[in-house]
Each structure stands twice: as structure tokens, then as C-alpha cells.
Amino acid sequence: MMMCKEATRLMSLKRDRSLTFQERLSLRLHLAMCGACRNCDRQFELLHRVGHHYEPTSEGDGERDEENGDGDPDSPGR
């Protein structure tokens, strides 16, 4: 039987590429028996959906808000 560590790796990997038939089968069997991994898979799916919803735009990537004092470490309020 597949260990939870391997199942977690496959759960993450399936969001990046298609799993092989053997990987899918092994993961499905593991998920059928492991409630903790089923919960983990649901959480991965939620994070995947939320992450795609909030993808950074080209405008303002990585910039800090200087109006609120977040851009200058020496600004008041720190």
C-alpha cells in the first residue's frame, strides 16, 4: 500500500501534470482508505483554485504600498 507521503506528492503533482494510469490507480486506492489524505486532497484543490483566482498581474507585482508606509522601513509606525 502507498504511504501518505507518496500520496501527498502525487496529490500535488496531479495539479501540474497528468498522472500515469498506475499513479492514478494507486492514489485512488489510497484515498479510498485514508481520510486524512482525502482531506489533504480537498485542501490542495482549494489552494489550487484560490491561487489561480489571485494570480499576480503585471502591474504592481511585488511592489509594496508606500502610501501606507509599507515601502520604507524607516517610515513612522514601524
Contacts in CASP RR format, 6 or more apart in sequence:
PFRMAT RR
TARGET T0000
AUTHOR 0000-0000-0000
METHOD contacts of the structure
MODEL  1
MMMCKEATRLMSLKRDRSLTFQERLSLRLHLAMCGACRNCDRQFELLHRV
GHHYEPTSEGDGERDEENGDGDPDSPGR
1 29 0 8 1.000
1 30 0 8 1.000
1 33 0 8 1.000
2 26 0 8 1.000
2 27 0 8 1.000
2 29 0 8 1.000
2 30 0 8 1.000
4 30 0 8 1.000
4 34 0 8 1.000
4 36 0 8 1.000
4 37 0 8 1.000
6 26 0 8 1.000
7 27 0 8 1.000
7 30 0 8 1.000
7 31 0 8 1.000
7 34 0 8 1.000
7 37 0 8 1.000
7 40 0 8 1.000
8 37 0 8 1.000
8 40 0 8 1.000
10 19 0 8 1.000
10 23 0 8 1.000
10 26 0 8 1.000
10 27 0 8 1.000
11 27 0 8 1.000
11 37 0 8 1.000
11 40 0 8 1.000
11 41 0 8 1.000
11 44 0 8 1.000
12 44 0 8 1.000
13 19 0 8 1.000
13 23 0 8 1.000
14 23 0 8 1.000
14 24 0 8 1.000
14 27 0 8 1.000
15 44 0 8 1.000
15 48 0 8 1.000
19 27 0 8 1.000
30 37 0 8 1.000
31 37 0 8 1.000
31 38 0 8 1.000
31 41 0 8 1.000
56 62 0 8 1.000
64 70 0 8 1.000
64 71 0 8 1.000
65 71 0 8 1.000
66 72 0 8 1.000
69 75 0 8 1.000
69 76 0 8 1.000
69 77 0 8 1.000
69 78 0 8 1.000
END
